[in-house]
């Protein structure tokens, strides 16, 4: 999926997609690039502002939690700032925003804190846009929505090949990006930005004056032995 724009009210958000374990995607404003970290567990992802987290250990912007369907009412009643995103007979996704103070707004803050607070507030204003962008993916897609047009059988064979010592560059997101670029005649470039969670990677690749939006994901195993597959590799049009 290519970088795009959404208009909400009087604001226009350039964004890129963030896919979570092949289950759902959300749109992250491009202005967030380099300013956040994703902390994840088996059933939860939490987006945190880097600046506040690094200085104070807080800075939570929002959380998306996967829970069993029979716990939805309990959690919504228990957690202020929570909202149901999706529910079926087995499970549900709940969107949560913090109700306590997560960034430096106290009186005796320094100039750095004021900069950090302004950034947090600007990011938090866009959280509602992210919540509304939640999109459940169709997990039966024969190509797992990847740029390489690999079927599930192809990906499984490729993972087995890597397990047997072949194509080990598939374990390195940087090398996967460069190999893809070379094989598509857009090589001799450089990766100008790369962020990720260990399961998902977003990057920018520049060559010949053109910049490409890149997204990688791990479709088989979400650990260090899992291969990277290119999900997005699209030229960014200013």
Secondary structure, 3 states (H helix, E strand, C coil): CCCEEEEECCEEEEEEEEEECCCEEEEEEHHHCCCEEEEECCCEEEEEEHHHHHHHCCCEEEEEEEEEHHHHHHHHHHCCCEEEEEECCCEEEEEECCCCCCCCCCCCCCHHHHHHHHHHHHHHCCHHHHHHCCEECCCCCCCCCCCCCCCHHHHHHHHHHHHCCCCHHHHCHHHHHHHHHHHCCCCCCEEEEEEECCCEEEEEEEECCEEEEEEEECCCCCCCCCCCEEEEEEECCC
